[in-house]
Amino acid sequence: MSDENIFDVTDYRGKRIIFTKKKLKEKSVTHPELLNIIFLKNLKQTIIDPEEVWPDYKERERIVCCYKKYSINTYVKAIIWICDNPCHVVSAFETSFIKESKYLELTRLK
């Protein structure tokens, strides 16, 4: 793992995923849960072994959204750019619902 990465893991598909310090700094402004070490550990697990994976509504060929239960009422959502090698975490946050499930034209990937 590089000093520039928060983590470097292999996802459920066997693909390498990195989350950079630069992206953490950028996204933690609007998603302060990214500064919580417990949330980050759960984010890592969400990428390694998600409960649900959906294509992104707007960028279906480039982005997937991984979800894992975080609390009774919330999920960790990891948004992954899958076009590069390694793939990158675009954003991540806590959410109360799986947004992509409401779109009938989207099919759950996992």
KOLVO-281675 format. One record per residue (C-alpha): y, x, z. Coordinates in pm, 1 decimal. Example, Ala and Ser with C-alpha at 12.3 -4.5 7.8 and 13.67 -1.06 7.14 Angstrom:
2
((-450.0 1230.0 780.0))
((-106.0 1367.0 714.0))
***
This chain:
110
((0.0 0.0 0.0))
((346.8 122.9 -87.7))
((634.5 146.6 160.1))
((811.3 -100.1 -67.7))
((555.8 -376.9 -4.0))
((516.6 -611.1 290.8))
((155.7 -652.4 181.2))
((-78.9 -578.7 -106.6))
((-390.3 -800.8 -115.8))
((-662.1 -927.8 -346.6))
((-644.2 -1302.3 -401.6))
((-921.2 -1560.9 -432.5))
((-956.6 -1477.4 -806.6))
((-989.8 -1104.6 -746.1))
((-632.4 -1035.4 -863.8))
((-397.5 -796.1 -687.8))
((-93.2 -968.5 -530.4))
((203.8 -788.0 -378.3))
((492.1 -912.8 -166.0))
((782.8 -671.4 -177.9))
((1036.4 -592.9 91.4))
((1310.8 -667.0 -161.5))
((1172.8 -1018.6 -225.0))
((1129.1 -1078.8 150.4))
((1491.7 -985.4 214.0))
((1609.7 -1210.8 -70.4))
((1398.6 -1515.0 24.4))
((1431.9 -1494.2 404.4))
((1797.3 -1602.9 371.5))
((1684.4 -1955.2 279.0))
((1336.9 -1936.9 436.8))
((1377.1 -1771.2 779.9))
((1009.7 -1838.4 862.3))
((940.0 -1531.9 644.5))
((1073.6 -1318.8 931.1))
((803.5 -1452.4 1165.8))
((503.8 -1216.3 1188.0))
((262.4 -1506.1 1247.4))
((391.2 -1684.3 938.8))
((349.2 -1363.7 734.8))
((-11.9 -1328.4 852.5))
((-74.4 -1689.0 748.5))
((96.4 -1626.3 414.8))
((-138.1 -1336.3 349.6))
((-441.4 -1556.5 433.5))
((-304.3 -1833.0 210.2))
((-310.9 -1593.0 -84.6))
((-653.3 -1447.3 -1.0))
((-823.3 -1781.3 69.4))
((-606.4 -2084.7 -18.5))
((-719.3 -2438.6 56.3))
((-549.6 -2569.5 -258.3))
((-406.1 -2405.6 -570.1))
((-188.3 -2585.3 -823.7))
((-3.6 -2477.7 -1137.9))
((373.6 -2484.0 -1100.4))
((527.6 -2795.0 -1255.3))
((782.4 -2608.4 -1471.8))
((605.8 -2273.7 -1528.3))
((240.7 -2380.7 -1558.2))
((125.5 -2073.1 -1749.0))
((314.1 -1822.0 -1533.7))
((316.3 -1946.5 -1173.2))
((59.7 -2086.2 -930.3))
((126.6 -2244.5 -593.2))
((-121.1 -2172.2 -313.8))
((-141.6 -2385.7 0.1))
((-311.4 -2352.7 336.1))
((-270.6 -2567.2 648.0))
((-29.0 -2399.2 891.5))
((17.0 -2661.2 1162.0))
((-77.8 -3024.9 1216.5))
((197.4 -3140.3 980.4))
((272.5 -2838.7 760.7))
((135.2 -2596.3 503.8))
((215.8 -2242.6 402.4))
((315.0 -2248.2 35.6))
((292.0 -1924.4 -161.7))
((444.0 -1920.1 -508.8))
((279.7 -1648.0 -718.4))
((396.4 -1504.4 -1051.9))
((64.6 -1441.8 -1230.1))
((183.9 -1280.0 -1554.6))
((211.7 -924.3 -1424.7))
((-44.5 -681.5 -1292.8))
((-9.8 -674.3 -1003.6))
((93.6 -1036.0 -954.9))
((395.8 -1098.3 -729.1))
((492.7 -1340.7 -454.1))
((800.2 -1516.7 -593.8))
((866.3 -1715.3 -277.2))
((692.0 -1859.0 25.8))
((781.4 -2113.3 289.1))
((658.4 -2380.8 525.2))
((636.7 -2731.1 377.7))
((516.7 -3071.6 493.0))
((357.6 -3176.8 162.4))
((188.9 -3048.9 -154.1))
((456.5 -3123.5 -412.0))
((243.1 -3054.2 -719.1))
((-13.6 -3321.0 -620.3))
((236.2 -3596.4 -703.1))
((244.6 -3503.5 -1073.3))
((-36.2 -3683.3 -1256.0))
((-21.6 -3437.7 -1545.4))
((-108.9 -3141.6 -1319.2))
((-468.0 -3055.6 -1239.1))
((-560.3 -2880.2 -916.7))
((-699.1 -2532.3 -989.5))
((-882.4 -2489.3 -657.3))
***
